[in-house]
């Protein structure tokens, strides 16, 4: 069973991804992180097999988060989920 952490602030996208993972055998979502800092901390403590992440506008660059994850958990697969539509102006 592959342990998964999701790093996304978009609750709709998290719900969609969790639904997809529930339909597939072999994946257990251990945690959902709302920020890059929380994601790196959870990955260090929970030692997931897979991390899904999405860049949050206005927060850390996703490349830095990926580098931090790779440095702390080199055996963890990191999958970047693209932003499907631009954020609403505001």
Buried (B, 14 or more C-beta within 10 A) or exposed (E): EEBBBBBBBBEEBBEBBBEEBEEEEEBEBBBBBBBBEBBBBBBEEBBBBBBBBBBBEEEBEBEEBBEBBEEEBEEBEBEBBEBEEEEEEE
